[in-house]
Amino acid sequence: MTASTLIGVPVQRNAEGFFTDPHQWTEAMADEIARENGIDELTDRQWIVIRFMRNAYLENGSAPSIRTLGKVSGVPIKELYQLFPKGPAKLAAKIAGIPKPRGCI
Amino acid sequence: MAGLGGRRPADRATRRPLTGPLPQDEFDRIFSRVPHRTVDVDVVSRAPGRSHEAPGVVWPQRVCGFARMRVRRAPAIIVAMRHRIVILGAGTGGTLTANRLRRVYGDSAEITVIDRDDRHVYQPGLLSVPFGLAEPDEIVRPRHAQLHHGIDFRVAEADRVETATNIVHLADGETIGYDVLIVATGAALLPEETEGLIGPGWDETVFTFYTLEGAVALRDALRTFDRGRLVVNVIDMPIKCPVAPLEFCFLADWYLRERGVRDDVELVYATPLDGAFTTPIAAERLAGLLADKGVIVETEFATGQVDATNGRLISWDEREIPFDLLVTIPLHGGAAFIARSPGLGDELGFVTADTATLQSRAAPNVFAIGDATNVPTSKAGSVTHFEAETLIENIGHFLDGRELTGSFDGHSNCFIETGFHRALLIDFNYDVEPLPGRYPVPHVGPLPLLKESRLNHLAKLAFQSIYWHVLLPGRDLPGISSQLQLAGKETELSAEPGAPR
């Protein structure tokens, strides 16, 4: 766990850069996290995914799968990979301030 | 009722109960001749919404028998409410829930269990079949034989549930009403949702061991597989028994070595997650396990298409993994009727349920258990077993009109076969990741957590008998708590205690 600041606010993130407490996250921090991960500016389409993932996590306690994103986020799976290179599940989760998808072990 | 001299305690047709008081001698005469139980009550009950009726009478939905109520005033007959409990699914969750409810309520509940067939598969055994470690008929028993006497079992297909009217519609047009509904229909495999998965290569070069038929077909193929690339691929989460694909890799390594062909086979594990082990402590402790066994791991591989003709998996971001033999774990979803039931399920067909109470978000008298729910823990038999305790408590509270206090913590544990007669054991919940330690007795064990041992393997083998004879009948497993116990675990290792997993 490491302490860092985003938009001047101290936050706790783990070694991989995921928030340890999703409630420390605010939308204003997203652009800075995106820049840390090679995305210069978040587009409206990326924001759809980020907000969808965060809401799904807060409602169900787990990050949605690629399939769920493709079925209900309004963004087709092919486009998800264009919006978030190497996979939306992990990168969008990081930008949305929620834990990455995990298995049980 | 004929022996009661024409005095009927209640009229089924008009649902009118007999009200008291009766003369004491007649009261005793009636009760000596019919099965009944005596209950003590401090407050005379009134049926909900019937407050204008005489006290001392519980208005029934169904008449089932008699209870003798000792009240401060004159004795009165009450006609106990017979709860109509319908359980969809007679797998692990449906069976053990029905048996426990039967034990709690006896004849005061009418329990109906519905499944579309009468074949109960011991699902952990599916992993053994491809390697010849279990015969198919050793892991299948009739569903009805696992249910206690007095439980009504029916073979029928559910078409949909109308939670607004408390009715289950069956595929043949029949309708069944309920006071409480429990959805225990597990998870379904949806290979048709992945492009190319079901096609020319299905059961030829593409297999799944998640069905009995698939496990048998894979067994036959493995017997003659002696060179090439064997790829084990999880298409997407969630899946049943999330460790089973890894176990398949470990056992395949053992099996191919036993056959003397391991050096001619490349064994690949392709996962949509970012590692074979994704929780920090397990990842650290088990890092070398796959490498030691020579298993190649492909991470963050989200399969978009299977090209069986040319033997390749193609991901959504256009990476390719070639295979000669593919062991696929297809997409999972809830039972098909859930999608046809307004408000009952999520986009994948799993019942949206409160993660703590297991009460459906569609209606307060609907509950879900096991793989059928969307609660964020493993889809595994141990979870179902632990959930049952919460479920039984909460159904009781619901029927009594009390607040639900049973709270499931996401507790799960599972053995992980690692081959060569050894296994790991993990124990975790919503908040606590798998940690090293001892189980079930803190510091004593005898089973070590997150560590390979022969004892864990033997315990896994012994579990099959426990499943049929202790777990399904609804008996308690001595020393096994439904809530996760932190005692005996190395909790100081966890970097994020209490953090959501």
Interface residues (C-beta under 8 A of the other chain):
Chain A: M1 N14 T20 D21 P22 N60 G61 S62 S65 I66 R67 T68 K71 V72 I77 K78 L80 Y81 P85 K86 G87 A89 K90 P99 K100 P101 R102 G103 C104 I105
Chain B: E193 D236 M237 P238 P242 V243 L246 T271 P272 L273 D274 F277 T278 T279 A282 L286 E300 A302 G304 W316 D317 L331 D346 E347 L348 T355 N374 V375 P376 T377 S378 A380 S412 C414 I416 I426 F428 Y430 P434 A495 E496 A499 P500 R501
